[in-house]
Amino acid sequence: MNAGAMTYLQNVTVVLVGVITFILVFFYWKYAWERKKMPPGPFPLPIVGNFLNIQKDGLVPSLTKMARTYGPIYTVYFGTRPFVVLTGYQIIKEALVEMGDVFLNRGDLPFLGCIFNHAGLTFANGESWTYLRQFSLLTLRDFGMGKKSLEEPLQAEAQHLVNHFKSLNGQPFDPITNVICASTNIISILVIDKRFDYSDKKWMDTLADSRKAFHTVSSTWGQLYDTFPGIIQYLPGPHRKTFQLLKSLKDYVKESIKTHQKTLDPACPRDYIDCFLIRMNQEEKNLSTAFHVTNLIETVFDMFIGASEATAITIYFSLLMLIKYPELQDKVHEEIDQVIGQERAPKADDRNHMPYTNALLHEIQRISDVIPMGLIRSTTRDVTFHGYHIPKGTNVIPMLTTVLNDPSLFETPEKFNIKHFLDEEGKFKKNNGFMPFSAGKRACIAESLARLQLFIFITVILQNFTLKSIVDPNDLDISPTESGLENLPPTHKIKFIARS
């Protein structure tokens, strides 16, 4: 190699070293400036942030464990983006309820943002979110959510499940897709005025694809996407298939909206979509309106996802808990026979007279912990919180799992214990730590529906069946297979043995 080439290589090396040094110095200067008054936390590496720390034990366990080192409020970096993590009942209650207007905005969720086109009720902020939430609450209530009038479709759908299970004559099978279909049928009746049959293969395949997609969202691939969105979105991997898996569900929503537009009668709205379209027509001249077709598509799509994921997964976890601990069924059977009998369907008022069943379902929701991190928030303004400065727009993770497992509120947080919701006299008791639907102004709008649906579905099933595992219950592992955005249950075959 001649002298000129050597000099060129040396100059290139010096430039590269200089550039890398500049990047490192700039990163640490930026980090030190950002962290000057923010909550403490593990020291981030350039580019990757605390990704390696988080992956050591898994996302949810790692974030929970860090609170023991850095305190109930700390900062962690996903790539180059800082996230403030809130843990424990008192801290999260103060943030989401007492200071709810400050921690009100939806945070930055790259993977889900792409799935939902950064639109709809879940991703709206500011006035758009206010208008969409108020409209959605009022409209869904008009069509029965939170009212006794919804009992009938819930009872009818539960009976469809029972009839399907009876047709199997006690043969073991995995009921997950049927449970998802039953759950989505309830929201479907409210939103598009339609019910799907379990024999509808195309729809069942659509739901199965949706479930596969959200396994990826909660997996390491989903965490990689949220940490390095600018890179991962262009790389091959399971995350690339997620959007295709969800395409058929979103296409169905789009086609339903088009059909509604063609058949709309403003004087006689049939469902949520009709009401939204009427509001769209009323505000067509308002250029800043939240009522446009993109928000309609993503809001309806989100409602289906909520029913197929959070609600259905909770019901499925309940079935797994009942075959894991069969002694629980005996007590629920006894309470059903005493309060309801076999001649009528369960109704909402029965919860007040069935303390054991009510407590059992609360404890199942607590222990299943389906949405352990809630959905990420962000601050609407600069705020000083417990002595720490949190700038406007900072992403905030309310670790709901630390509320559901707060030892100051639950005697044995790591173990299933129905006494968390039963007093010494066997009466149902409320617990402030019951927060699976989040809290404050941005809590789940369908909480009342989800809780009633869980009660009626499980009670109707146990009114008609004894559930059995195909393996020894002691050997049955019902630990989540993924723990990220969701805690996702394993799949198991269950025997539905008709009660005589």
C-alpha positions in Angstrom: 0.0 0.0 0.0 1.5 3.4 -1.1 1.9 6.4 1.1 -1.1 8.2 -0.4 -3.4 5.3 0.4 -2.1 5.1 3.9 -2.7 8.8 4.5 -6.2 8.5 3.1 -7.1 5.6 5.4 -5.6 7.5 8.4 -7.7 10.5 7.5 -10.9 8.4 7.2 -10.1 6.7 10.5 -9.7 10.1 12.2 -13.0 11.4 10.8 -14.9 8.2 11.9 -13.4 8.4 15.4 -14.4 12.1 15.5 -17.9 11.4 14.3 -18.4 8.6 16.8 -16.9 10.7 19.6 -19.2 13.6 18.7 -22.3 11.3 18.7 -21.3 9.8 22.1 -20.6 13.3 23.6 -23.9 14.7 22.2 -25.9 11.7 23.5 -24.5 11.9 27.0 -24.9 15.7 27.1 -28.5 15.3 25.9 -29.1 12.5 28.4 -27.6 14.5 31.3 -29.7 17.6 30.4 -32.9 15.6 30.1 -32.3 13.7 33.3 -31.2 16.7 35.4 -34.5 16.9 37.3 -36.3 13.8 36.0 -36.9 10.6 38.1 -33.8 8.4 38.5 -33.3 5.2 36.6 -30.8 2.8 35.0 -28.1 4.4 32.9 -29.0 4.1 29.2 -26.6 3.0 26.4 -26.4 5.1 23.2 -29.1 4.1 20.6 -30.4 1.1 22.5 -31.2 2.8 25.8 -32.2 0.3 28.5 -33.4 -2.4 26.1 -30.8 -4.9 27.3 -31.8 -4.3 30.9 -35.4 -4.8 30.1 -34.9 -8.0 28.1 -32.9 -9.6 30.9 -36.0 -10.8 32.7 -38.8 -9.9 30.3 -40.5 -6.5 29.9 -43.1 -6.6 32.7 -41.0 -8.4 35.3 -38.0 -6.1 34.5 -40.0 -2.9 34.8 -41.6 -4.2 38.1 -38.2 -5.1 39.5 -36.6 -1.8 38.7 -39.0 -0.1 41.1 -37.2 -1.9 44.0 -33.9 -0.3 43.0 -35.0 3.2 41.8 -38.2 3.8 43.7 -41.9 3.9 42.7 -41.2 6.6 40.1 -38.3 6.1 37.7 -37.1 6.8 34.2 -36.3 4.1 31.6 -35.2 4.6 28.0 -36.8 2.7 25.1 -34.1 3.4 22.5 -33.5 7.1 22.7 -37.0 7.9 24.2 -37.4 8.4 27.9 -40.4 6.9 29.7 -41.4 7.7 33.2 -42.7 4.5 35.0 -45.2 4.8 37.8 -45.7 1.9 40.2 -48.0 1.2 43.2 -51.5 2.1 44.1 -50.9 5.5 45.7 -48.6 6.8 42.9 -50.9 5.6 40.1 -54.1 6.8 41.8 -52.6 10.2 42.3 -51.4 10.5 38.7 -54.4 9.1 36.9 -57.2 10.3 39.2 -56.1 13.2 41.3 -53.9 14.7 38.5 -55.8 13.1 35.6 -55.8 16.2 33.4 -51.9 16.3 33.5 -51.5 12.6 32.7 -54.4 12.5 30.2 -52.8 12.2 26.7 -52.1 9.0 24.9 -48.4 8.2 24.8 -46.2 7.2 21.8 -47.0 3.6 20.9 -45.3 3.0 17.5 -46.5 -0.5 16.8 -50.1 0.0 17.9 -50.0 3.5 16.3 -49.3 1.9 12.9 -52.0 -0.8 13.5 -54.6 1.9 14.3 -53.3 4.5 11.9 -52.7 6.8 14.8 -56.4 7.6 14.9 -59.6 6.7 16.6 -60.7 7.0 20.2 -57.6 5.2 21.7 -55.1 7.5 20.0 -57.0 10.8 20.0 -55.8 13.6 22.3 -57.1 17.1 23.2 -60.5 18.2 22.1 -60.8 15.4 19.5 -60.5 12.8 22.3 -63.0 14.7 24.5 -65.6 14.8 21.8 -65.1 11.2 20.7 -65.2 9.8 24.2 -68.4 11.8 25.2 -70.0 10.7 21.9 -69.0 7.1 22.3 -70.2 6.8 25.9 -73.6 8.4 25.2 -74.2 6.4 22.0 -73.2 3.1 23.5 -75.4 3.8 26.5 -78.3 4.6 24.2 -77.9 1.1 22.7 -77.8 -0.6 26.1 -74.3 -0.5 27.5 -74.6 -0.1 31.3 -78.3 -0.8 31.2 -80.5 -3.8 32.0 -81.6 -3.9 28.3 -78.2 -5.4 27.5 -78.8 -8.4 29.7 -80.9 -10.1 27.0 -78.3 -10.2 24.3 -75.6 -11.2 26.8 -77.8 -14.1 28.0 -78.6 -15.1 24.5 -74.9 -15.1 23.5 -74.0 -17.1 26.6 -76.7 -19.6 25.6 -75.2 -19.9 22.1 -71.9 -20.9 23.8 -73.7 -23.4 26.0 -75.4 -25.0 23.0 -72.1 -25.3 21.1 -70.4 -26.9 24.1 -73.3 -29.3 24.6 -73.0 -30.4 20.9 -69.5 -31.7 21.7 -70.8 -34.3 24.1 -68.0 -33.8 26.6 -65.2 -34.2 24.1 -62.1 -32.0 25.0 -61.4 -29.0 22.8 -59.9 -25.6 23.0 -62.7 -23.0 23.2 -60.6 -19.8 22.7 -61.9 -18.9 19.3 -65.5 -19.5 20.3 -65.0 -17.3 23.4 -63.5 -14.6 21.2 -66.4 -14.8 18.8 -69.0 -14.7 21.6 -67.3 -11.6 23.1 -67.0 -9.7 19.8 -70.7 -10.5 19.1 -71.7 -8.3 22.0 -69.8 -5.3 20.8 -70.8 -6.2 17.2 -74.5 -5.9 18.1 -73.9 -2.4 19.6 -71.7 -1.2 16.8 -72.8 -2.8 13.5 -76.1 -4.4 14.6 -75.0 -7.9 13.6 -74.2 -11.2 15.3 -71.8 -13.8 13.9 -72.4 -17.6 14.1 -69.6 -19.9 15.3 -69.9 -21.8 12.1 -68.9 -18.8 10.0 -65.5 -20.0 9.0 -64.4 -16.8 7.4 -65.2 -14.8 10.5 -63.6 -17.4 12.8 -60.5 -17.3 10.7 -60.4 -13.5 10.9 -60.6 -13.7 14.7 -57.9 -16.4 14.8 -55.6 -14.1 12.7 -56.3 -11.2 15.1 -55.2 -13.3 18.0 -52.0 -14.3 16.2 -51.3 -10.7 15.5 -51.6 -9.6 19.1 -49.3 -12.4 20.2 -46.6 -10.7 18.1 -47.5 -7.3 19.5 -46.9 -8.6 23.0 -43.7 -10.5 22.1 -40.1 -9.4 21.9 -40.7 -8.4 18.3 -43.4 -6.0 19.4 -41.0 -4.5 22.0 -38.3 -4.2 19.4 -40.7 -2.3 17.1 -41.6 0.1 19.9 -38.0 0.6 20.8 -36.5 1.0 17.3 -39.5 1.8 15.1 -37.4 3.6 12.4 -35.4 0.5 11.9 -37.6 -2.5 12.7 -40.4 -1.5 10.4 -38.1 -2.1 7.4 -36.6 -5.4 8.6 -38.0 -8.9 8.0 -39.7 -10.7 10.9 -43.0 -11.7 12.4 -43.9 -8.1 13.0 -44.3 -7.6 9.2 -47.1 -10.2 9.1 -49.1 -8.5 11.9 -50.6 -5.9 9.6 -51.7 -8.5 7.1 -53.2 -10.7 9.9 -55.4 -7.7 10.9 -56.3 -6.7 7.4 -59.4 -8.8 7.1 -60.9 -7.5 10.3 -60.2 -3.9 9.3 -61.5 -4.5 5.8 -64.7 -5.9 7.3 -65.1 -2.7 9.3 -64.6 -0.6 6.2 -67.1 -2.5 4.2 -69.6 -2.3 7.1 -69.3 1.5 7.1 -69.8 1.6 3.4 -72.9 -0.5 3.7 -74.2 1.7 6.5 -73.6 4.8 4.3 -75.7 3.4 1.6 -78.6 2.4 3.8 -78.5 5.2 6.4 -81.8 6.5 7.7 -81.0 9.6 9.8 -84.4 9.4 11.5 -83.8 5.8 12.6 -80.2 5.0 13.6 -79.6 1.3 14.0 -76.2 1.3 15.8 -73.0 3.1 16.7 -71.9 3.5 13.1 -75.2 5.1 12.0 -75.0 7.6 14.8 -71.4 8.4 13.9 -72.3 8.9 10.3 -75.1 11.2 11.3 -72.7 13.3 13.4 -70.3 13.3 10.4 -72.9 14.8 8.2 -73.8 17.4 10.8 -70.2 18.5 11.0 -69.1 18.1 7.4 -68.2 21.8 7.1 -66.1 21.8 10.3 -62.6 21.2 9.0 -61.2 20.4 12.5 -63.9 18.0 13.5 -63.1 14.7 15.1 -66.0 13.1 13.3 -64.5 11.9 10.1 -64.3 8.5 8.4 -60.7 7.6 9.5 -61.7 8.1 13.2 -64.8 6.0 12.6 -62.9 3.1 11.1 -60.2 3.0 13.8 -62.7 3.5 16.7 -64.9 0.6 15.5 -61.8 -1.5 14.7 -60.5 -0.7 18.3 -63.8 -1.8 19.8 -63.6 -5.2 18.1 -60.0 -5.6 19.2 -60.9 -4.7 22.8 -63.6 -7.3 22.9 -61.5 -10.0 21.2 -58.5 -9.3 23.3 -59.0 -7.9 26.8 -62.5 -9.2 27.5 -62.3 -12.5 25.7 -58.8 -13.2 27.2 -60.2 -12.6 30.7 -63.0 -15.0 30.1 -60.6 -17.6 28.8 -58.3 -17.1 31.8 -61.4 -17.7 34.0 -62.0 -21.0 32.3 -58.4 -22.0 32.8 -58.5 -21.0 36.5 -61.6 -23.1 37.0 -60.0 -26.3 35.6 -56.8 -25.6 37.5 -58.7 -25.2 40.8 -61.8 -27.4 40.4 -62.8 -26.9 44.0 -63.8 -23.3 43.0 -66.4 -24.7 40.8 -68.1 -26.6 43.6 -68.7 -23.4 45.5 -70.0 -21.5 42.5 -72.3 -24.4 41.6 -73.7 -24.3 45.1 -74.3 -20.5 44.9 -75.9 -20.8 41.4 -78.2 -23.5 42.6 -79.3 -21.4 45.7 -79.7 -18.1 44.0 -80.6 -18.8 40.3 -81.4 -22.4 39.9 -81.8 -24.1 36.5 -85.0 -22.5 35.3 -83.8 -19.0 34.4 -80.7 -17.2 33.1 -78.4 -15.2 35.4 -78.9 -11.4 35.4 -77.0 -8.4 36.7 -78.8 -8.2 40.0 -77.8 -11.7 40.9 -74.2 -10.4 41.6 -75.5 -8.7 44.7 -76.7 -12.1 46.0 -73.7 -14.2 44.9 -70.7 -12.8 46.9 -68.5 -15.9 46.3 -68.9 -15.8 42.5 -68.5 -12.0 42.4 -65.3 -12.3 44.6 -64.0 -15.1 42.5 -64.4 -13.2 39.2 -62.7 -10.1 40.7 -59.8 -12.3 41.9 -59.5 -13.9 38.5 -59.3 -10.5 36.9 -56.6 -9.5 39.4 -54.5 -12.5 39.0 -54.8 -12.8 35.2 -53.6 -9.1 35.0 -54.5 -9.0 31.2 -53.2 -5.5 30.5 -50.3 -5.2 33.0 -48.9 -1.9 31.9 -52.1 -0.2 31.0 -51.8 1.9 27.9 -49.1 4.4 27.8 -50.0 8.0 28.7 -48.1 11.3 28.2 -48.1 14.5 30.1 -50.2 17.5 28.8 -47.9 20.0 30.4 -44.7 20.4 32.4 -45.3 19.0 35.9 -43.5 18.5 39.1 -44.6 15.2 40.5 -43.2 14.0 43.9 -40.3 16.4 43.5 -39.4 15.3 40.0 -39.7 17.4 36.8 -41.6 15.7 34.0 -41.6 17.7 30.8 -44.7 18.1 28.6 -45.1 15.3 26.2 -43.1 12.7 28.3 -44.3 9.2 27.9 -45.6 7.7 31.1 -46.2 4.0 31.9 -48.8 3.3 34.7 -47.9 -0.2 35.8 -51.3 -1.5 36.6 -49.8 -4.8 37.5 -48.2 -3.1 40.6 -51.6 -2.0 41.7 -53.2 -5.4 41.3 -50.2 -6.8 43.2 -49.8 -4.1 45.8 -49.0 -5.7 49.2 -50.5 -2.8 51.1 -53.9 -3.8 49.5 -53.7 -7.5 48.9 -52.6 -9.9 51.7 -51.0 -12.5 49.3 -50.5 -10.6 46.0 -48.5 -13.4 44.4 -51.1 -16.0 45.1 -54.7 -16.6 44.1 -56.7 -15.7 47.2 -60.5 -15.1 47.0 -60.4 -13.5 50.5 -59.0 -10.4 48.8 -62.6 -9.7 47.9 -64.5 -11.5 50.7 -64.8 -10.4 54.3 -64.9 -12.7 57.4 -68.6 -13.1 57.1 -68.4 -14.3 53.5 -69.7 -11.0 52.1 -68.2 -9.4 49.0 -65.9 -6.5 49.8 -64.5 -3.9 47.5 -60.8 -3.3 47.2 -59.3 -0.1 46.0 -56.5 -2.0 44.3 -58.9 -3.5 41.7 -57.8 -1.5 38.7 -57.7 -3.8 35.7 -59.5 -1.2 33.5 -57.1 1.6 34.5 -58.6 4.7 36.3 -59.5 8.3 35.8 -60.9 10.0 32.8 -59.1 7.7 30.3 -60.3 4.4 31.9 -61.9 1.8 29.6 -65.3 3.1 28.4 -66.6 -0.5 28.3 -65.7 -1.4 31.9 -69.3 -2.0 33.0 -70.0 -4.1 29.9 -66.9 -6.2 30.3 -67.7 -6.9 34.0 -71.3 -7.9 33.3 -70.3 -10.0 30.3 -67.7 -11.9 32.4 -70.3 -12.5 35.1 -73.1 -13.7 32.8 -70.9 -15.8 30.5 -69.1 -17.6 33.4 -72.2 -18.1 35.5 -74.3 -19.5 32.5 -71.4 -21.9 31.6 -71.2 -23.1 35.2 -74.9 -23.3 35.5 -74.8 -25.9 32.7 -71.4 -27.6 33.0 -68.6 -29.0 35.2 -65.3 -28.1 33.6 -62.5 -30.6 33.6 -58.9 -30.6 32.5 -57.5 -33.4 30.3 -54.4 -33.5 32.5 -53.9 -33.5 36.3 -54.8 -30.0 37.5 -51.6 -30.0 39.5 -49.6 -30.4 36.2 -51.6 -27.7 34.4 -49.5 -24.6 33.6 -51.7 -21.5 33.0 -48.8 -19.0 33.2 -48.9 -16.4 30.4 -47.1 -17.4 27.2 -46.4 -13.7 26.5 -46.1 -10.8 28.9 -45.9 -7.4 27.2 -48.7 -5.2 26.1 -50.9 -8.2 27.2 -50.5 -11.2 29.4 -51.6 -13.9 27.0 -52.8 -17.3 28.3 -51.7 -20.7 27.0 -54.2 -22.8 25.2 -55.6 -25.9 26.8 -58.3 -28.4 25.9 -61.3 -28.4 28.2 -64.0 -31.0 28.8 -67.5 -29.4 29.3 -69.4 -32.1 31.2 -73.2 -31.4 31.3 -74.6 -31.1 34.9 -77.4 -33.5 35.6 
